[in-house]
Amino acid sequence: MCIGIPMQVTSAEPGFACCTGRGEQRRVSTLLVGDCALGDWLLVFLDDARERISAERAGEIDSTLDLLERALNGASAGDHAPGFLLPSSMPVSSSGMSAHADAIAQSTQDSLLQEGSS
């Protein structure tokens, strides 16, 4: 199993970026994500950037990795707040879906209706 690590670009050159994240520095390949700029956030797997992510998403992933690390060291999940809203605690609408899922479903339905009327 491979776990993605959120890393922030500290310098970039064609095809590569120097990044920091979770207490380490790495030179990673950016062939799958294209050119990067200073400050960009990347999701890195085995020294390859696989996805550009927002700073917010990087924080969520870091918080999740912190939870996993604490669990592996014997702490219970209830000992620390995760640093983001877990899906199990998101408000559920009358349709049984989260508000976010409802918004996506409505947007998709609206798009399909617009395409059908064109």
Rosetta constraint file for C-alpha pairs under 8 A:
AtomPair CA 2 CA 45 HARMONIC 6.71 0.50
AtomPair CA 2 CA 46 HARMONIC 7.65 0.50
AtomPair CA 3 CA 45 HARMONIC 6.42 0.50
AtomPair CA 4 CA 43 HARMONIC 5.64 0.50
AtomPair CA 4 CA 44 HARMONIC 5.17 0.50
AtomPair CA 4 CA 45 HARMONIC 4.80 0.50
AtomPair CA 5 CA 21 HARMONIC 7.19 0.50
AtomPair CA 5 CA 22 HARMONIC 7.64 0.50
AtomPair CA 5 CA 43 HARMONIC 5.51 0.50
AtomPair CA 5 CA 44 HARMONIC 5.09 0.50
AtomPair CA 5 CA 45 HARMONIC 6.56 0.50
AtomPair CA 5 CA 61 HARMONIC 7.65 0.50
AtomPair CA 5 CA 62 HARMONIC 7.69 0.50
AtomPair CA 6 CA 21 HARMONIC 6.15 0.50
AtomPair CA 6 CA 22 HARMONIC 7.82 0.50
AtomPair CA 6 CA 41 HARMONIC 6.69 0.50
AtomPair CA 6 CA 42 HARMONIC 5.67 0.50
AtomPair CA 6 CA 43 HARMONIC 4.58 0.50
AtomPair CA 6 CA 44 HARMONIC 6.15 0.50
AtomPair CA 6 CA 58 HARMONIC 5.27 0.50
AtomPair CA 6 CA 61 HARMONIC 6.89 0.50
AtomPair CA 6 CA 62 HARMONIC 6.96 0.50
AtomPair CA 7 CA 19 HARMONIC 5.59 0.50
AtomPair CA 7 CA 20 HARMONIC 5.19 0.50
AtomPair CA 7 CA 21 HARMONIC 4.38 0.50
AtomPair CA 7 CA 22 HARMONIC 7.65 0.50
AtomPair CA 7 CA 41 HARMONIC 5.68 0.50
AtomPair CA 7 CA 42 HARMONIC 5.34 0.50
AtomPair CA 7 CA 43 HARMONIC 6.32 0.50
AtomPair CA 7 CA 44 HARMONIC 6.72 0.50
AtomPair CA 7 CA 58 HARMONIC 7.67 0.50
AtomPair CA 8 CA 19 HARMONIC 5.13 0.50
AtomPair CA 8 CA 20 HARMONIC 5.40 0.50
AtomPair CA 8 CA 21 HARMONIC 6.37 0.50
AtomPair CA 8 CA 38 HARMONIC 7.93 0.50
AtomPair CA 8 CA 39 HARMONIC 5.75 0.50
AtomPair CA 8 CA 40 HARMONIC 5.64 0.50
AtomPair CA 8 CA 41 HARMONIC 4.48 0.50
AtomPair CA 8 CA 42 HARMONIC 6.26 0.50
AtomPair CA 9 CA 17 HARMONIC 6.19 0.50
AtomPair CA 9 CA 18 HARMONIC 5.82 0.50
AtomPair CA 9 CA 19 HARMONIC 4.34 0.50
AtomPair CA 9 CA 20 HARMONIC 6.72 0.50
AtomPair CA 9 CA 36 HARMONIC 7.38 0.50
AtomPair CA 9 CA 37 HARMONIC 6.85 0.50
AtomPair CA 9 CA 38 HARMONIC 5.25 0.50
AtomPair CA 9 CA 39 HARMONIC 5.12 0.50
AtomPair CA 9 CA 40 HARMONIC 5.34 0.50
AtomPair CA 9 CA 41 HARMONIC 6.32 0.50
AtomPair CA 9 CA 42 HARMONIC 7.49 0.50
AtomPair CA 10 CA 17 HARMONIC 7.38 0.50
AtomPair CA 10 CA 18 HARMONIC 5.59 0.50
AtomPair CA 10 CA 19 HARMONIC 5.30 0.50
AtomPair CA 10 CA 20 HARMONIC 6.96 0.50
AtomPair CA 10 CA 38 HARMONIC 5.37 0.50
AtomPair CA 10 CA 39 HARMONIC 6.32 0.50
AtomPair CA 11 CA 17 HARMONIC 5.71 0.50
AtomPair CA 11 CA 18 HARMONIC 5.17 0.50
AtomPair CA 11 CA 19 HARMONIC 7.13 0.50
AtomPair CA 11 CA 37 HARMONIC 7.35 0.50
AtomPair CA 11 CA 38 HARMONIC 5.68 0.50
AtomPair CA 12 CA 16 HARMONIC 6.02 0.50
AtomPair CA 12 CA 17 HARMONIC 4.17 0.50
AtomPair CA 12 CA 18 HARMONIC 6.16 0.50
AtomPair CA 12 CA 35 HARMONIC 7.79 0.50
AtomPair CA 12 CA 36 HARMONIC 6.27 0.50
AtomPair CA 12 CA 37 HARMONIC 6.49 0.50
AtomPair CA 12 CA 38 HARMONIC 6.94 0.50
AtomPair CA 13 CA 17 HARMONIC 6.04 0.50
AtomPair CA 13 CA 35 HARMONIC 7.89 0.50
AtomPair CA 14 CA 35 HARMONIC 6.66 0.50
AtomPair CA 15 CA 29 HARMONIC 5.81 0.50
AtomPair CA 15 CA 30 HARMONIC 5.07 0.50
AtomPair CA 15 CA 31 HARMONIC 5.40 0.50
AtomPair CA 15 CA 34 HARMONIC 7.26 0.50
AtomPair CA 15 CA 35 HARMONIC 6.94 0.50
AtomPair CA 16 CA 27 HARMONIC 6.63 0.50
AtomPair CA 16 CA 28 HARMONIC 5.50 0.50
AtomPair CA 16 CA 29 HARMONIC 4.52 0.50
AtomPair CA 16 CA 30 HARMONIC 5.07 0.50
AtomPair CA 16 CA 31 HARMONIC 7.48 0.50
AtomPair CA 17 CA 27 HARMONIC 5.63 0.50
AtomPair CA 17 CA 28 HARMONIC 5.44 0.50
AtomPair CA 17 CA 29 HARMONIC 6.61 0.50
AtomPair CA 17 CA 30 HARMONIC 6.64 0.50
AtomPair CA 17 CA 36 HARMONIC 7.15 0.50
AtomPair CA 18 CA 25 HARMONIC 7.05 0.50
AtomPair CA 18 CA 26 HARMONIC 5.69 0.50
AtomPair CA 18 CA 27 HARMONIC 4.39 0.50
AtomPair CA 18 CA 28 HARMONIC 6.32 0.50
AtomPair CA 19 CA 25 HARMONIC 5.59 0.50
AtomPair CA 19 CA 26 HARMONIC 5.39 0.50
AtomPair CA 19 CA 27 HARMONIC 6.29 0.50
AtomPair CA 19 CA 28 HARMONIC 7.21 0.50
AtomPair CA 20 CA 24 HARMONIC 5.62 0.50
AtomPair CA 20 CA 25 HARMONIC 4.41 0.50
AtomPair CA 20 CA 26 HARMONIC 6.45 0.50
AtomPair CA 21 CA 25 HARMONIC 6.63 0.50
AtomPair CA 22 CA 62 HARMONIC 7.67 0.50
AtomPair CA 26 CA 47 HARMONIC 7.04 0.50
AtomPair CA 27 CA 47 HARMONIC 6.87 0.50
AtomPair CA 28 CA 44 HARMONIC 7.59 0.50
AtomPair CA 28 CA 47 HARMONIC 4.60 0.50
AtomPair CA 28 CA 48 HARMONIC 5.23 0.50
AtomPair CA 28 CA 49 HARMONIC 6.34 0.50
AtomPair CA 29 CA 47 HARMONIC 6.37 0.50
AtomPair CA 29 CA 48 HARMONIC 4.78 0.50
AtomPair CA 29 CA 49 HARMONIC 6.00 0.50
AtomPair CA 30 CA 34 HARMONIC 5.65 0.50
AtomPair CA 30 CA 35 HARMONIC 6.79 0.50
AtomPair CA 30 CA 36 HARMONIC 7.55 0.50
AtomPair CA 30 CA 48 HARMONIC 6.48 0.50
AtomPair CA 30 CA 49 HARMONIC 5.36 0.50
AtomPair CA 30 CA 50 HARMONIC 7.72 0.50
AtomPair CA 31 CA 35 HARMONIC 7.98 0.50
AtomPair CA 31 CA 49 HARMONIC 7.70 0.50
AtomPair CA 32 CA 48 HARMONIC 7.85 0.50
AtomPair CA 32 CA 49 HARMONIC 6.62 0.50
AtomPair CA 32 CA 50 HARMONIC 5.85 0.50
AtomPair CA 32 CA 51 HARMONIC 7.61 0.50
AtomPair CA 33 CA 49 HARMONIC 6.60 0.50
AtomPair CA 33 CA 50 HARMONIC 6.34 0.50
AtomPair CA 33 CA 51 HARMONIC 6.11 0.50
AtomPair CA 33 CA 52 HARMONIC 6.73 0.50
AtomPair CA 36 CA 40 HARMONIC 6.49 0.50
AtomPair CA 40 CA 52 HARMONIC 7.54 0.50
AtomPair CA 40 CA 53 HARMONIC 7.96 0.50
AtomPair CA 40 CA 54 HARMONIC 7.98 0.50
AtomPair CA 41 CA 52 HARMONIC 5.97 0.50
AtomPair CA 41 CA 53 HARMONIC 5.42 0.50
AtomPair CA 41 CA 54 HARMONIC 6.17 0.50
AtomPair CA 41 CA 55 HARMONIC 6.32 0.50
AtomPair CA 41 CA 58 HARMONIC 7.04 0.50
AtomPair CA 42 CA 49 HARMONIC 5.91 0.50
AtomPair CA 42 CA 50 HARMONIC 7.28 0.50
AtomPair CA 42 CA 51 HARMONIC 5.72 0.50
AtomPair CA 42 CA 52 HARMONIC 4.58 0.50
AtomPair CA 42 CA 53 HARMONIC 5.57 0.50
AtomPair CA 43 CA 49 HARMONIC 5.66 0.50
AtomPair CA 43 CA 50 HARMONIC 5.87 0.50
AtomPair CA 43 CA 51 HARMONIC 5.20 0.50
AtomPair CA 43 CA 52 HARMONIC 6.28 0.50
AtomPair CA 43 CA 53 HARMONIC 6.59 0.50
AtomPair CA 43 CA 58 HARMONIC 7.84 0.50
AtomPair CA 44 CA 48 HARMONIC 5.41 0.50
AtomPair CA 44 CA 49 HARMONIC 4.32 0.50
AtomPair CA 44 CA 50 HARMONIC 5.94 0.50
AtomPair CA 44 CA 51 HARMONIC 7.44 0.50
AtomPair CA 45 CA 49 HARMONIC 6.35 0.50
AtomPair CA 45 CA 50 HARMONIC 6.80 0.50
AtomPair CA 53 CA 57 HARMONIC 6.09 0.50
AtomPair CA 53 CA 58 HARMONIC 6.56 0.50
AtomPair CA 54 CA 58 HARMONIC 6.23 0.50
AtomPair CA 55 CA 59 HARMONIC 6.26 0.50
AtomPair CA 56 CA 60 HARMONIC 6.39 0.50
AtomPair CA 57 CA 61 HARMONIC 6.20 0.50
AtomPair CA 58 CA 62 HARMONIC 6.09 0.50
AtomPair CA 59 CA 63 HARMONIC 6.07 0.50
AtomPair CA 59 CA 83 HARMONIC 7.90 0.50
AtomPair CA 60 CA 64 HARMONIC 6.20 0.50
AtomPair CA 60 CA 83 HARMONIC 6.79 0.50
AtomPair CA 60 CA 84 HARMONIC 6.03 0.50
AtomPair CA 61 CA 65 HARMONIC 6.14 0.50
AtomPair CA 62 CA 66 HARMONIC 6.10 0.50
AtomPair CA 63 CA 67 HARMONIC 6.27 0.50
AtomPair CA 63 CA 82 HARMONIC 5.71 0.50
AtomPair CA 63 CA 83 HARMONIC 5.76 0.50
AtomPair CA 63 CA 84 HARMONIC 7.55 0.50
AtomPair CA 64 CA 68 HARMONIC 6.31 0.50
AtomPair CA 64 CA 82 HARMONIC 6.58 0.50
AtomPair CA 65 CA 69 HARMONIC 6.09 0.50
AtomPair CA 66 CA 70 HARMONIC 6.17 0.50
AtomPair CA 67 CA 71 HARMONIC 6.13 0.50
AtomPair CA 67 CA 77 HARMONIC 6.98 0.50
AtomPair CA 67 CA 80 HARMONIC 7.79 0.50
AtomPair CA 67 CA 82 HARMONIC 6.68 0.50
AtomPair CA 68 CA 72 HARMONIC 6.15 0.50
AtomPair CA 69 CA 73 HARMONIC 6.29 0.50
AtomPair CA 70 CA 74 HARMONIC 6.35 0.50
AtomPair CA 70 CA 75 HARMONIC 5.25 0.50
AtomPair CA 70 CA 76 HARMONIC 7.59 0.50
AtomPair CA 71 CA 75 HARMONIC 4.95 0.50
AtomPair CA 71 CA 76 HARMONIC 6.03 0.50
AtomPair CA 71 CA 77 HARMONIC 6.73 0.50
AtomPair CA 75 CA 79 HARMONIC 6.68 0.50
AtomPair CA 82 CA 86 HARMONIC 7.67 0.50
AtomPair CA 85 CA 89 HARMONIC 6.57 0.50
AtomPair CA 85 CA 90 HARMONIC 6.68 0.50
AtomPair CA 86 CA 90 HARMONIC 6.60 0.50
AtomPair CA 90 CA 98 HARMONIC 6.35 0.50
AtomPair CA 90 CA 99 HARMONIC 7.95 0.50
AtomPair CA 91 CA 98 HARMONIC 5.81 0.50
AtomPair CA 91 CA 99 HARMONIC 6.60 0.50
AtomPair CA 92 CA 96 HARMONIC 5.74 0.50
AtomPair CA 92 CA 97 HARMONIC 5.40 0.50
AtomPair CA 92 CA 98 HARMONIC 4.44 0.50
AtomPair CA 92 CA 99 HARMONIC 6.23 0.50
AtomPair CA 93 CA 97 HARMONIC 5.63 0.50
AtomPair CA 93 CA 98 HARMONIC 5.88 0.50
AtomPair CA 93 CA 99 HARMONIC 6.00 0.50
AtomPair CA 93 CA 102 HARMONIC 7.60 0.50
AtomPair CA 95 CA 102 HARMONIC 7.81 0.50
AtomPair CA 97 CA 101 HARMONIC 5.86 0.50
AtomPair CA 97 CA 102 HARMONIC 6.09 0.50
AtomPair CA 98 CA 102 HARMONIC 6.18 0.50
AtomPair CA 99 CA 103 HARMONIC 6.21 0.50
AtomPair CA 100 CA 104 HARMONIC 6.36 0.50
AtomPair CA 101 CA 105 HARMONIC 6.13 0.50
AtomPair CA 102 CA 106 HARMONIC 6.09 0.50
AtomPair CA 103 CA 107 HARMONIC 6.09 0.50
AtomPair CA 104 CA 108 HARMONIC 6.13 0.50
AtomPair CA 105 CA 109 HARMONIC 6.12 0.50
AtomPair CA 106 CA 110 HARMONIC 6.06 0.50
AtomPair CA 107 CA 111 HARMONIC 6.17 0.50
AtomPair CA 108 CA 112 HARMONIC 6.23 0.50
AtomPair CA 109 CA 113 HARMONIC 6.19 0.50
AtomPair CA 110 CA 114 HARMONIC 6.22 0.50
AtomPair CA 111 CA 115 HARMONIC 6.20 0.50
AtomPair CA 112 CA 116 HARMONIC 6.11 0.50
AtomPair CA 113 CA 117 HARMONIC 6.26 0.50
AtomPair CA 114 CA 118 HARMONIC 6.39 0.50
